[in-house]
């Protein structure tokens, strides 16, 4: 792999997920829990949100003249959510100044109901701007569309 090249994570195929979820539910799988149908979706959403938060943080540092900071690997941890335990990978920054909003550095819980609300919003076909507006109204957190 060339220096500086990025590995692109696979895009989420909603249609495939929907078919797989329906088949799993029909065969008796749980909706929530360790092997729950929604666990993978929550995991993907949380990982994407944390990646967006770090990207936003690095861009802000660069634009304020504090260049030189960059991504520095990931940390795996298990979150306790309302749909069960979800394993995530949170990216780190080299200078250690990144403090995520969604899941704090030492946080292990995501029981704010945000995961459920995000699932509902996505299921209803809301745009990133709609979700941004919702999060700001509900939690009083002003986040960019990149963070979402």
C-alpha positions, 0 to 999 in steps of 0.5 A: 500500500502506498504511503498516504493512501487510505483504506476505504471502509465498505459502504453500508448496503441498506437493501441487503441489511433489510433482507438479512434482518427480515430473514433473521427475524423470521428464523427466530433471531432476537431484534436486540441483544448480543446477536440481535438484528439491530446490533450491526446497524447501531455499531455502524452508525456509532463508528461512522459518527465517531469517525466524523467527529475526529475528522471535524476535530482534525480539520478545526485544528488545522484551520486554527494553525495547530497543524501536525495532528493526525489519526493514530490508530484505533481503540476497540471497546464494548459499549452498553446500549439499549439494544445490547452490547456493541463493539466499536472501534474509536479512532485516536489522534496523535496529540491526544486532544480529541474528546468525542461527544457521542462516547467519551474517551473512557465512556462505556455506555450509550444509553441516552436513547440516541442510538434508538432515535438515530435508528428511527430517523434513518428508518424514516428516511431522514437526511443528515441535515434533519438528523443534525437538527434533531440532535441539536434540539434534543441534546443541545449539541451543535454538531456539523454534518461531517460529525453525523 
